[in-house]
Amino acid sequence: MNVIKKRIAACCAAVLVLAGMYFFWFSPRYTVPVLTYHSFDVSGIADMLLSVTPSRFEQQMAFLKKHGYQVVSFNEVAEGLKAGKQFAHNTVAITIDDGYQNNYEYAYPVLKKYGFPAIIFVATDVMSLSWDEIKEMAANGIAFGGHTRHHVYLPGIDDKNVLWDEIDGSKKALEAHGLAAKYFCYPIGGFTTEVKALVQKAGYKAACTTNRGRDPRNREDAYEINRVSIRNSDNPFIFWAKLSGYYNVFRARKELRE
């Protein structure tokens, strides 16, 4: 009887393992994790939700390299989404928001060291990056995208001319300095159906948010690409979980205003 019980237990364990393998490696819920960073503060305490210390960022990039993650450009993710491409389960993309000068000082050398592409979405009129710094990074694997002119919450703007100027003006500023500006990022992740339509009208090929919209798995709408925010408090296990490709599925959704 004990032998039978052991065999049943072993079979149950095997079924659980196979079910886990299916979920993590074959489930259609998988989506390429698009990581979001903002500031790289030496102290790490200026804003714990938006700031990651340079040393923590170095550790996280080393983790990606050590464990064989394929770091692709945001362009590959956006175009892959449109084409219905199935990415390998160790694929990841890196995005950085706002345009802090410490992006150049601390993040750029690490990205360059590991040969990782990334995109920085800049609020062109209030960023602390210089155009010379941007041009240097653009020549070395870093892309740039629009993030409005003044880093404003777009759903809160009632004046249609101002709304358009924030979206289109950011693109024009980047293009005036020789940058492609193919992609857009909604400040604070906020957008509406109207905002999304204006982003398309301005000529952006795709746009990203946080955890909003109707497409959490990034399967249908290139103008609602969901991302995963990386925190300074993320330990290696949490960082690994956010790289799993299933993290977005379990997050609470934020409402999308019409």
LINRA-V322086 format. One record per backbone hydrogen bond with DSSP energy under -0.5 kcal/mol. CO is the residue of the C=O (numbers start at 0). NH is the residue of the N-H. Records with the same first field share a line. If there is no record, write none. Layout:
CO: NH ; NH
This chain:
0: 4
1: 5
2: 6
3: 7
4: 8
5: 9
6: 10
7: 11
8: 12
9: 13
10: 14
11: 15
12: 16
13: 17
14: 18
15: 19
16: 20
17: 21
18: 22
19: 23
20: 24
21: 25 ; 26
26: 29
32: 34 ; 92
33: 227
34: 94
35: 229
36: 96
38: 40 ; 51
46: 49 ; 50
47: 231
49: 37 ; 38
50: 231
52: 56
53: 57
54: 58
55: 59
56: 60
57: 61
58: 62
59: 63
60: 64
61: 65
62: 66
63: 68
64: 67
68: 70
69: 71 ; 91
71: 93
72: 76
73: 77
74: 78
75: 79
76: 80
77: 81
78: 82
79: 83 ; 84
80: 83
84: 86
87: 90
89: 69
90: 32
91: 71
92: 34
93: 118
94: 36
95: 120
96: 98
97: 122
98: 127 ; 128
99: 102 ; 103
100: 103 ; 104
101: 105 ; 106
102: 107
105: 109
106: 110
107: 111
108: 112
109: 113
110: 114 ; 115
117: 142
118: 95 ; 120
119: 121 ; 144
120: 97
121: 123 ; 146
122: 125 ; 126
129: 133
130: 134
131: 135
132: 136
133: 137
134: 138
136: 139 ; 141
137: 140
140: 117 ; 142
142: 119
143: 180
144: 121
145: 184
147: 123 ; 146
148: 124 ; 125
151: 153
152: 155
153: 156
155: 157
157: 159
158: 162
159: 163
160: 164
161: 165
162: 166
163: 167 ; 168
164: 168
165: 169
166: 170
167: 171
168: 172
169: 173
170: 174
171: 175
172: 176
173: 176 ; 178
174: 177
181: 204 ; 205
182: 145
183: 207
185: 188
186: 189
190: 256
191: 195
192: 196
193: 197
194: 198
195: 199
196: 200
197: 201
198: 203
199: 202
205: 183
206: 224
207: 185
209: 226
210: 253
214: 217
219: 221
220: 223
221: 206
223: 225
224: 208
226: 228
227: 35
230: 233
234: 238
235: 239
236: 240
237: 241
238: 242
239: 242
240: 243
244: 30
245: 248 ; 249
246: 249 ; 250
247: 250
253: 212
254: 256
256: 192
